Amino acid sequence: MQPTRSFPSRRGILRGAAALTAVPYALLPDAQAAAGPQAVDYPGAAWHPASRANYTPSNRPRAHPLHYVVIHVAQTTYSGTLSVFRNRRTKVSAHYVVRSSDGKVAQCVRESDIAWHAGNWDYNTRSIGIEHEGWVDRPRYFTDAMYERSARLTAAICARYDIPRNRAHIIGHHEVPGSDHTDPGRHWDWKRYLRLVNSY
């Protein structure tokens, strides 16, 4: 069942992230409660928890089978994205965030829980969302390190949940039914990305 609350658009929230990056982490709502260390689902990821107000606890894949990995571009920086997910007022999150400069991976929501990333409740329940630092119209953010680390992450997710490694199951945010988003955009190299995913 979809939450009955009315949420602001994900695009508007992420566009406003720059202002949030100036707020010290310790002063953000929920920061102290969720700051403790937690085991991550993907080895090598750093745990940067989203506010508990920004996702739905679940028991996936038992509660909802997983069929998709949804690729996003955040329209802001790595730190800006993490700040948005920590702020309980934003009502948005993704499972992972990948940094442009070195491919560092942050996990923000456990894979067993439902992140609010796709803008479609059915797809949220059945997918893992991966945000990428950058802007759709600035291809310099799509570095070798980002592609490689993101592809390794996607390959691991596909292996864990038996998700086929193809474009029918590894999709862009713009391909989610009902989406008004354009990410990851025309500069995202899908052929390269799928080739990398299938090489791991």
C-alpha positions, 0 to 999 in steps of 0.5 A: 500500500502506498503511503497516503502522505503527499510528498514534494517532488524529488526533483525540487528537493534535490535542486534545493540541496545546495542550501542544505549542505551548509547545515552542520550534520549534527544539527540536522533532524534525526542525525544523532539518532541514526548516526551509529555504525551499522553493517552495510549490504555492500562491502566497501560502502560507507554507512550514511543513514537516511532519516527514518522519515524518508523510507519505509521499513520492510523485509525485502525480498520476502515482503517484495521481490526485487526486479530492478536497479534504478539509476539516478543522477542527483543534480547535486553533489555527493555531500548534498545528496547525503544531506537531503537524505538525512533531512526528515522533511525531504521525504526522499532517499535512495539505497546508495550514492556514488561519488564522482571523483573516486567512485566512493559508495555510500549506503543510506537505506538497507536493501531490505527497506523501501527507499523513496526514489522512483516516484512510483510506489510499485517500483520503489517496492521492487527496486534498489535505487542508486544515486550518482553525484552530478548533473545530467548536462555535465558529463565530466561528472561521469568519471571512469571511477564512478562507472566502474564502482557503480557497475560493481555495485549493480553487479553485486545487487543483481547477483544477490537478488537474481536480477537479470543484467540487462536494460529491461531490469537496470533502468534509468529513472526516466524509464519508471512509469509516470516519471517526469525525470530525465536522469540519468540523461543523454550523456550516461553511457548505457553500453559502457555501463552494461558492459561493465556490469556484465564483466563483474 
